Amino acid sequence: MYFKGIEAGRFPYFPHADTVIYAISTAICFQAAVMEVQNLRPSYWKFLLRLTKGRFALMNRKVLDVFGTEASKHFGDFTPKLDPRYVLCPIDMDVQLG
């Protein structure tokens, strides 16, 4: 659409604008894959899992639930095995905001 807008004279040309547009749209999709998996198309989620060899599903989404995103909704009771030497609070501690 951006390039059609340039051809129609509605948008100015910016060097590397296509790269910036791609980076922003990719960032939005990755944010949705981390915070709101339920809002992604199932085919895109499967694509991300294949691309990352399943590592996208191994994120600790329980820590994101305090922001109200329900990020861990589709991941059951998954809790990653963390090294206690690198954790600031106990792993089984329930965290609340405010």
N, CA, C and O atoms as a GROMACS GRO file, in nm:
protein
  392
    1MET      N    1   0.082  -0.118   0.000
    1MET     CA    2   0.000   0.000   0.000
    1MET      C    3   0.088   0.125   0.000
    1MET      O    4   0.054   0.225  -0.064
    2TYR      N    5   0.198   0.119   0.071
    2TYR     CA    6   0.287   0.236   0.078
    2TYR      C    7   0.336   0.273  -0.061
    2TYR      O    8   0.336   0.390  -0.099
    3PHE      N    9   0.380   0.173  -0.138
    3PHE     CA   10   0.433   0.202  -0.271
    3PHE      C   11   0.323   0.246  -0.367
    3PHE      O   12   0.348   0.327  -0.456
    4LYS      N   13   0.202   0.194  -0.349
    4LYS     CA   14   0.090   0.242  -0.432
    4LYS      C   15   0.057   0.387  -0.397
    4LYS      O   16   0.020   0.466  -0.484
    5GLY      N   17   0.071   0.421  -0.269
    5GLY     CA   18   0.050   0.559  -0.228
    5GLY      C   19   0.155   0.652  -0.286
    5GLY      O   20   0.126   0.767  -0.319
    6ILE      N   21   0.278   0.603  -0.298
    6ILE     CA   22   0.384   0.683  -0.361
    6ILE      C   23   0.352   0.706  -0.508
    6ILE      O   24   0.364   0.817  -0.560
    7GLU      N   25   0.309   0.597  -0.577
    7GLU     CA   26   0.275   0.608  -0.719
    7GLU      C   27   0.159   0.705  -0.741
    7GLU      O   28   0.156   0.776  -0.841
    8ALA      N   29   0.064   0.706  -0.647
    8ALA     CA   30  -0.052   0.796  -0.659
    8ALA      C   31  -0.019   0.938  -0.615
    8ALA      O   32  -0.101   1.028  -0.631
    9GLY      N   33   0.100   0.959  -0.560
    9GLY     CA   34   0.139   1.091  -0.516
    9GLY      C   35   0.084   1.130  -0.380
    9GLY      O   36   0.086   1.247  -0.343
   10ARG      N   37   0.034   1.032  -0.303
   10ARG     CA   38  -0.024   1.061  -0.172
   10ARG      C   39   0.077   1.050  -0.058
   10ARG      O   40   0.059   1.110   0.048
   11PHE      N   41   0.184   0.973  -0.079
   11PHE     CA   42   0.287   0.956   0.023
   11PHE      C   43   0.422   0.997  -0.034
   11PHE      O   44   0.450   0.973  -0.151
   12PRO      N   45   0.505   1.058   0.048
   12PRO     CA   46   0.642   1.088   0.002
   12PRO      C   47   0.728   0.962   0.008
   12PRO      O   48   0.699   0.870   0.084
   13TYR      N   49   0.832   0.960  -0.072
   13TYR     CA   50   0.926   0.847  -0.071
   13TYR      C   51   1.029   0.870   0.038
   13TYR      O   52   1.088   0.978   0.048
   14PHE      N   53   1.050   0.767   0.121
   14PHE     CA   54   1.156   0.770   0.221
   14PHE      C   55   1.249   0.653   0.194
   14PHE      O   56   1.203   0.541   0.172
   15PRO      N   57   1.380   0.678   0.194
   15PRO     CA   58   1.472   0.566   0.173
   15PRO      C   59   1.456   0.462   0.285
   15PRO      O   60   1.445   0.497   0.402
   16HIS      N   61   1.456   0.337   0.249
   16HIS     CA   62   1.448   0.224   0.342
   16HIS      C   63   1.315   0.218   0.417
   16HIS      O   64   1.307   0.153   0.521
   17ALA      N   65   1.212   0.284   0.368
   17ALA     CA   66   1.082   0.280   0.436
   17ALA      C   67   1.026   0.139   0.437
   17ALA      O   68   0.960   0.100   0.534
   18ASP      N   69   1.049   0.061   0.332
   18ASP     CA   70   0.999  -0.076   0.329
   18ASP      C   71   1.060  -0.160   0.440
   18ASP      O   72   0.993  -0.246   0.497
   19THR      N   73   1.187  -0.137   0.471
   19THR     CA   74   1.254  -0.210   0.579
   19THR      C   75   1.195  -0.171   0.714
   19THR      O   76   1.175  -0.257   0.799
   20VAL      N   77   1.169  -0.043   0.733
   20VAL     CA   78   1.110   0.004   0.859
   20VAL      C   79   0.969  -0.052   0.876
   20VAL      O   80   0.933  -0.095   0.986
   21ILE      N   81   0.889  -0.050   0.771
   21ILE     CA   82   0.753  -0.104   0.777
   21ILE      C   83   0.757  -0.253   0.810
   21ILE      O   84   0.677  -0.301   0.891
   22TYR      N   85   0.848  -0.328   0.747
   22TYR     CA   86   0.862  -0.471   0.775
   22TYR      C   87   0.903  -0.495   0.920
   22TYR      O   88   0.848  -0.583   0.986
   23ALA      N   89   0.998  -0.417   0.970
   23ALA     CA   90   1.045  -0.434   1.108
   23ALA      C   91   0.933  -0.406   1.208
   23ALA      O   92   0.919  -0.479   1.307
   24ILE      N   93   0.854  -0.304   1.185
   24ILE     CA   94   0.744  -0.270   1.275
   24ILE      C   95   0.637  -0.379   1.273
   24ILE      O   96   0.588  -0.419   1.378
   25SER      N   97   0.602  -0.427   1.154
   25SER     CA   98   0.498  -0.531   1.146
   25SER      C   99   0.546  -0.662   1.208
   25SER      O  100   0.467  -0.734   1.269
   26THR      N  101   0.674  -0.695   1.192
   26THR     CA  102   0.729  -0.815   1.255
   26THR      C  103   0.728  -0.801   1.406
   26THR      O  104   0.698  -0.897   1.477
   27ALA      N  105   0.763  -0.684   1.456
   27ALA     CA  106   0.762  -0.661   1.601
   27ALA      C  107   0.622  -0.676   1.658
   27ALA      O  108   0.606  -0.731   1.768
   28ILE      N  109   0.521  -0.628   1.587
   28ILE     CA  110   0.383  -0.642   1.634
   28ILE      C  111   0.343  -0.789   1.638
   28ILE      O  112   0.279  -0.833   1.734
   29CYS      N  113   0.379  -0.865   1.536
   29CYS     CA  114   0.346  -1.008   1.533
   29CYS      C  115   0.417  -1.084   1.644
   29CYS      O  116   0.358  -1.172   1.707
   30PHE      N  117   0.543  -1.052   1.670
   30PHE     CA  118   0.616  -1.120   1.777
   30PHE      C  119   0.560  -1.082   1.914
   30PHE      O  120   0.554  -1.166   2.003
   31GLN      N  121   0.520  -0.958   1.931
   31GLN     CA  122   0.458  -0.917   2.057
   31GLN      C  123   0.330  -0.996   2.080
   31GLN      O  124   0.304  -1.039   2.192
   32ALA      N  125   0.251  -1.014   1.975
   32ALA     CA  126   0.129  -1.093   1.988
   32ALA      C  127   0.161  -1.239   2.019
   32ALA      O  128   0.089  -1.303   2.095
   33ALA      N  129   0.268  -1.291   1.962
   33ALA     CA  130   0.306  -1.431   1.986
   33ALA      C  131   0.351  -1.453   2.130
   33ALA      O  132   0.337  -1.564   2.182
   34VAL      N  133   0.403  -1.351   2.194
   34VAL     CA  134   0.447  -1.364   2.333
   34VAL      C  135   0.333  -1.332   2.429
   34VAL      O  136   0.308  -1.409   2.522
   35MET      N  137   0.265  -1.222   2.408
   35MET     CA  138   0.167  -1.172   2.505
   35MET      C  139   0.025  -1.224   2.482
   35MET      O  140  -0.049  -1.245   2.578
   36GLU      N  141  -0.014  -1.246   2.356
   36GLU     CA  142  -0.152  -1.280   2.325
   36GLU      C  143  -0.160  -1.390   2.220
   36GLU      O  144  -0.210  -1.368   2.110
   37VAL      N  145  -0.113  -1.506   2.254
   37VAL     CA  146  -0.111  -1.618   2.158
   37VAL      C  147  -0.251  -1.649   2.107
   37VAL      O  148  -0.268  -1.690   1.992
   38GLN      N  149  -0.352  -1.630   2.192
   38GLN     CA  150  -0.488  -1.661   2.152
   38GLN      C  151  -0.538  -1.572   2.038
   38GLN      O  152  -0.639  -1.605   1.975
   39ASN      N  153  -0.470  -1.462   2.010
   39ASN     CA  154  -0.512  -1.372   1.903
   39ASN      C  155  -0.440  -1.397   1.771
   39ASN      O  156  -0.466  -1.328   1.672
   40LEU      N  157  -0.351  -1.494   1.768
   40LEU     CA  158  -0.281  -1.529   1.644
   40LEU      C  159  -0.358  -1.634   1.566
   40LEU      O  160  -0.431  -1.714   1.624
   41ARG      N  161  -0.341  -1.633   1.437
   41ARG     CA  162  -0.397  -1.742   1.356
   41ARG      C  163  -0.322  -1.869   1.393
   41ARG      O  164  -0.200  -1.865   1.411
   42PRO      N  165  -0.391  -1.982   1.404
   42PRO     CA  166  -0.323  -2.108   1.437
   42PRO      C  167  -0.211  -2.143   1.338
   42PRO      O  168  -0.108  -2.198   1.377
   43SER      N  169  -0.230  -2.112   1.211
   43SER     CA  170  -0.127  -2.143   1.112
   43SER      C  171  -0.001  -2.059   1.135
   43SER      O  172   0.110  -2.108   1.114
   44TYR      N  173  -0.018  -1.934   1.178
   44TYR     CA  174   0.100  -1.850   1.205
   44TYR      C  175   0.172  -1.898   1.330
   44TYR      O  176   0.295  -1.896   1.336
   45TRP      N  177   0.096  -1.942   1.430
   45TRP     CA  178   0.157  -1.996   1.552
   45TRP      C  179   0.237  -2.121   1.520
   45TRP      O  180   0.349  -2.138   1.569
   46LYS      N  181   0.182  -2.210   1.436
   46LYS     CA  182   0.255  -2.330   1.396
   46LYS      C  183   0.382  -2.294   1.318
   46LYS      O  184   0.486  -2.358   1.334
   47PHE      N  185   0.372  -2.191   1.234
   47PHE     CA  186   0.489  -2.144   1.159
   47PHE      C  187   0.597  -2.096   1.255
   47PHE      O  188   0.714  -2.130   1.237
   48LEU      N  189   0.562  -2.018   1.356
   48LEU     CA  190   0.660  -1.969   1.454
   48LEU      C  191   0.722  -2.083   1.532
   48LEU      O  192   0.842  -2.081   1.562
   49LEU      N  193   0.642  -2.184   1.566
   49LEU     CA  194   0.696  -2.299   1.637
   49LEU      C  195   0.796  -2.375   1.551
   49LEU      O  196   0.901  -2.418   1.599
   50ARG      N  197   0.764  -2.393   1.423
   50ARG     CA  198   0.858  -2.459   1.332
   50ARG      C  199   0.985  -2.376   1.315
   50ARG      O  200   1.095  -2.430   1.313
   51LEU      N  201   0.968  -2.246   1.302
   51LEU     CA  202   1.081  -2.156   1.280
   51LEU      C  203   1.177  -2.155   1.398
   51LEU      O  204   1.299  -2.147   1.380
   52THR      N  205   1.123  -2.162   1.520
   52THR     CA  206   1.205  -2.154   1.642
   52THR      C  207   1.230  -2.291   1.704
   52THR      O  208   1.281  -2.300   1.816
   53LYS      N  209   1.195  -2.398   1.633
   53LYS     CA  210   1.210  -2.535   1.683
   53LYS      C  211   1.139  -2.553   1.818
   53LYS      O  212   1.190  -2.620   1.907
   54GLY      N  213   1.022  -2.493   1.830
   54GLY     CA  214   0.939  -2.510   1.950
   54GLY      C  215   0.975  -2.420   2.067
   54GLY      O  216   0.910  -2.427   2.171
   55ARG      N  217   1.075  -2.337   2.052
   55ARG     CA  218   1.121  -2.256   2.166
   55ARG      C  219   1.025  -2.143   2.202
   55ARG      O  220   1.024  -2.096   2.316
   56PHE      N  221   0.944  -2.099   2.107
   56PHE     CA  222   0.847  -1.993   2.138
   56PHE      C  223   0.747  -2.040   2.243
   56PHE      O  224   0.696  -1.958   2.320
   57ALA      N  225   0.719  -2.168   2.248
   57ALA     CA  226   0.624  -2.221   2.346
   57ALA      C  227   0.687  -2.240   2.483
   57ALA      O  228   0.616  -2.266   2.580
   58LEU      N  229   0.819  -2.228   2.494
   58LEU     CA  230   0.888  -2.255   2.620
   58LEU      C  231   0.916  -2.129   2.702
   58LEU      O  232   0.996  -2.132   2.795
   59MET      N  233   0.850  -2.020   2.668
   59MET     CA  234   0.869  -1.896   2.744
   59MET      C  235   0.792  -1.902   2.875
   59MET      O  236   0.690  -1.969   2.885
   60ASN      N  237   0.842  -1.831   2.974
   60ASN     CA  238   0.775  -1.823   3.104
   60ASN      C  239   0.666  -1.716   3.097
   60ASN      O  240   0.688  -1.602   3.137
   61ARG      N  241   0.550  -1.754   3.046
   61ARG     CA  242   0.442  -1.658   3.028
   61ARG      C  243   0.364  -1.628   3.156
   61ARG      O  244   0.287  -1.533   3.160
   62LYS      N  245   0.385  -1.709   3.259
   62LYS     CA  246   0.315  -1.683   3.386
   62LYS      C  247   0.353  -1.547   3.444
   62LYS      O  248   0.270  -1.481   3.507
   63VAL      N  249   0.476  -1.505   3.425
   63VAL     CA  250   0.518  -1.375   3.478
   63VAL      C  251   0.450  -1.260   3.404
   63VAL      O  252   0.447  -1.148   3.455
   64LEU      N  253   0.396  -1.286   3.285
   64LEU     CA  254   0.328  -1.181   3.209
   64LEU      C  255   0.180  -1.169   3.245
   64LEU      O  256   0.116  -1.070   3.210
   65ASP      N  257   0.126  -1.268   3.315
   65ASP     CA  258  -0.016  -1.265   3.351
   65ASP      C  259  -0.052  -1.149   3.443
   65ASP      O  260  -0.167  -1.106   3.446
   66VAL      N  261   0.045  -1.097   3.517
   66VAL     CA  262   0.016  -0.985   3.608
   66VAL      C  263  -0.023  -0.860   3.530
   66VAL      O  264  -0.079  -0.767   3.588
   67PHE      N  265   0.005  -0.855   3.401
   67PHE     CA  266  -0.032  -0.741   3.318
   67PHE      C  267  -0.170  -0.757   3.255
   67PHE      O  268  -0.214  -0.671   3.179
   68GLY      N  269  -0.239  -0.867   3.286
   68GLY     CA  270  -0.375  -0.888   3.237
   68GLY      C  271  -0.384  -0.938   3.094
   68GLY      O  272  -0.489  -0.924   3.032
   69THR      N  273  -0.279  -0.996   3.041
   69THR     CA  274  -0.280  -1.041   2.902
   69THR      C  275  -0.326  -1.186   2.886
   69THR      O  276  -0.353  -1.230   2.774
   70GLU      N  277  -0.336  -1.259   2.995
   70GLU     CA  278  -0.367  -1.403   2.990
   70GLU      C  279  -0.268  -1.476   2.899
   70GLU      O  280  -0.307  -1.566   2.825
   71ALA      N  281  -0.142  -1.438   2.905
   71ALA     CA  282  -0.040  -1.494   2.818
   71ALA      C  283  -0.021  -1.644   2.839
   71ALA      O  284   0.015  -1.715   2.745
   72SER      N  285  -0.045  -1.694   2.960
   72SER     CA  286  -0.023  -1.836   2.988
   72SER      C  287  -0.150  -1.919   2.973
   72SER      O  288  -0.150  -2.038   3.006
   73LYS      N  289  -0.255  -1.859   2.924
   73LYS     CA  290  -0.386  -1.925   2.915
   73LYS      C  291  -0.382  -2.060   2.842
   73LYS      O  292  -0.443  -2.157   2.887
   74HIS      N  293  -0.311  -2.068   2.732
   74HIS     CA  294  -0.307  -2.190   2.650
   74HIS      C  295  -0.187  -2.279   2.680
   74HIS      O  296  -0.160  -2.373   2.606
   75PHE      N  297  -0.116  -2.251   2.788
   75PHE     CA  298   0.004  -2.327   2.817
   75PHE      C  299  -0.005  -2.407   2.946
   75PHE      O  300   0.096  -2.456   2.996
   76GLY      N  301  -0.124  -2.419   3.000
   76GLY     CA  302  -0.145  -2.502   3.118
   76GLY      C  303  -0.059  -2.463   3.235
   76GLY      O  304  -0.048  -2.345   3.269
   77ASP      N  305   0.001  -2.561   3.297
   77ASP     CA  306   0.083  -2.538   3.415
   77ASP      C  307   0.232  -2.536   3.381
   77ASP      O  308   0.315  -2.571   3.465
   78PHE      N  309   0.267  -2.495   3.260
   78PHE     CA  310   0.408  -2.494   3.220
   78PHE      C  311   0.485  -2.392   3.303
   78PHE      O  312   0.450  -2.274   3.309
   79THR      N  313   0.591  -2.438   3.366
   79THR     CA  314   0.685  -2.352   3.437
   79THR      C  315   0.825  -2.397   3.397
   79THR      O  316   0.860  -2.513   3.417
   80PRO      N  317   0.905  -2.307   3.342
   80PRO     CA  318   1.040  -2.348   3.301
   80PRO      C  319   1.128  -2.380   3.421
   80PRO      O  320   1.108  -2.326   3.530
   81LYS      N  321   1.224  -2.466   3.400
   81LYS     CA  322   1.320  -2.498   3.505
   81LYS      C  323   1.428  -2.390   3.505
   81LYS      O  324   1.509  -2.382   3.413
   82LEU      N  325   1.426  -2.307   3.608
   82LEU     CA  326   1.519  -2.196   3.617
   82LEU      C  327   1.630  -2.226   3.716
   82LEU      O  328   1.609  -2.296   3.815
   83ASP      N  329   1.747  -2.174   3.689
   83ASP     CA  330   1.861  -2.190   3.779
   83ASP      C  331   1.844  -2.089   3.893
   83ASP      O  332   1.843  -1.969   3.868
   84PRO      N  333   1.830  -2.136   4.017
   84PRO     CA  334   1.806  -2.045   4.131
   84PRO      C  335   1.915  -1.940   4.150
   84PRO      O  336   1.891  -1.837   4.213
   85ARG      N  337   2.034  -1.964   4.097
   85ARG     CA  338   2.141  -1.865   4.111
   85ARG      C  339   2.111  -1.738   4.032
   85ARG      O  340   2.167  -1.632   4.062
   86TYR      N  341   2.023  -1.747   3.933
   86TYR     CA  342   1.997  -1.633   3.846
   86TYR      C  343   1.854  -1.581   3.858
   86TYR      O  344   1.807  -1.507   3.771
   87VAL      N  345   1.784  -1.618   3.964
   87VAL     CA  346   1.646  -1.576   3.984
   87VAL      C  347   1.642  -1.480   4.102
   87VAL      O  348   1.702  -1.507   4.206
   88LEU      N  349   1.571  -1.368   4.086
   88LEU     CA  350   1.566  -1.266   4.192
   88LEU      C  351   1.470  -1.300   4.305
   88LEU      O  352   1.493  -1.261   4.419
   89CYS      N  353   1.364  -1.373   4.274
   89CYS     CA  354   1.268  -1.411   4.378
   89CYS      C  355   1.243  -1.562   4.368
   89CYS      O  356   1.272  -1.622   4.264
   90PRO      N  357   1.189  -1.622   4.472
   90PRO     CA  358   1.162  -1.767   4.466
   90PRO      C  359   1.073  -1.801   4.346
   90PRO      O  360   0.981  -1.726   4.312
   91ILE      N  361   1.101  -1.913   4.283
   91ILE     CA  362   1.031  -1.953   4.162
   91ILE      C  363   0.882  -1.972   4.185
   91ILE      O  364   0.803  -1.938   4.097
   92ASP      N  365   0.842  -2.025   4.300
   92ASP     CA  366   0.701  -2.053   4.324
   92ASP      C  367   0.627  -1.936   4.388
   92ASP      O  368   0.512  -1.952   4.430
   93MET      N  369   0.689  -1.819   4.397
   93MET     CA  370   0.628  -1.703   4.459
   93MET      C  371   0.520  -1.643   4.368
   93MET      O  372   0.543  -1.628   4.248
   94ASP      N  373   0.403  -1.610   4.424
   94ASP     CA  374   0.294  -1.548   4.348
   94ASP      C  375   0.316  -1.397   4.347
   94ASP      O  376   0.322  -1.334   4.454
   95VAL      N  377   0.328  -1.338   4.229
   95VAL     CA  378   0.358  -1.195   4.216
   95VAL      C  379   0.230  -1.119   4.181
   95VAL      O  380   0.157  -1.161   4.091
   96GLN      N  381   0.204  -1.009   4.251
   96GLN     CA  382   0.087  -0.924   4.224
   96GLN      C  383   0.136  -0.781   4.202
   96GLN      O  384   0.227  -0.734   4.270
   97LEU      N  385   0.074  -0.712   4.107
   97LEU     CA  386   0.107  -0.571   4.085
   97LEU      C  387   0.025  -0.483   4.178
   97LEU      O  388  -0.087  -0.517   4.214
   98GLY      N  389   0.082  -0.369   4.215
   98GLY     CA  390   0.008  -0.264   4.283
   98GLY      C  391  -0.005  -0.276   4.427
   98GLY      O  392  -0.067  -0.192   4.490
   0.00000   0.00000   0.00000
